[in-house]
Amino acid sequence: MLEKLGINGEISGVMLDEEELIGFILHSRTRFQGLDTVYNGGTGVMSVYRGMGIIQEIYKKLLPNLRQSGAERILLECITTNLRALKLYEVMGFKKKKLLHCFKGFVLLDLGLNHLMFREAQDFKLNRFNAFADFSPSFIDANDRLNANWKYEKLIECYKGETLAGYIIFQKHLGRVSQLGVRKDYRRQGLGTALLQYVQQDCQRALTLMNIPSEAKGMLQFLRNIGLVNNADQYEMELIL
């Protein structure tokens, strides 16, 4: 996962107590949604040091250099029930940008769509799938992150006859779906379910889909209908630099 995030040590930070690591912030950086974006891919503080402002102190050291280097914002995700972390980030100036939903479980429906053809693809020009989805993926599953992680990602195309009708990208060792899309004129025909069934059979484990935005009501209802459970919610938060 660290490789997928593209963690950059030069813009990340740690805090030590003498020689003991007591806190860290892991950042990556790329152009995302048209902005020079720093992404917080991981934050941690040793339990005995929590509540002592460790993360604020690390950011105090990082922010001047990030601003000077031309970064325009920092993005992160925070679990909605982690009230202490939410308050910490809001005090620092982060604003809630989106509510995101995470799902896990097994596909319960079996539609028996044997007329579909599935093909593992090697054409990783993902912009060709932009019209297949109703929402843009979050930072971790954006196209440039996937293009940096292909040795761990698998791309399956779904054909109905000669027509490319859907696709799915997933990490087999985790059962984690990175992207899923079906052409609009082929929806409500079971292709999305069939793609997830294909992945479930290939992975032999529960599936995970992360960061589905609250406005993607069709996708959210679809995932519930096929038996997946909304097991966590988180806010995407943004600090403008």
Buried (B, 14 or more C-beta within 10 A) or exposed (E): EEEBBBBBEEBBBBBEEEEEEBBBBBBBBBEBEEBBBBBBBBBBBBEEBBEEEBBEEBBEEBBEEBEEEEBBBBBBBBEBEEEEBBEBBBEBBBEBBBBBBBBBBBBEEEBEBEEBEBEEEEEEEBEEBEEBBBBEBBBBBBBEBBEBBEEBBBBBBBBBEEEBBBBBBBBBEBBBBBBBBBBEEBBEBBBBBBBBBBBBEBBEBEBBBBBBBEEBEEBBEBBBEBBBEBEBBBBBBBBEB
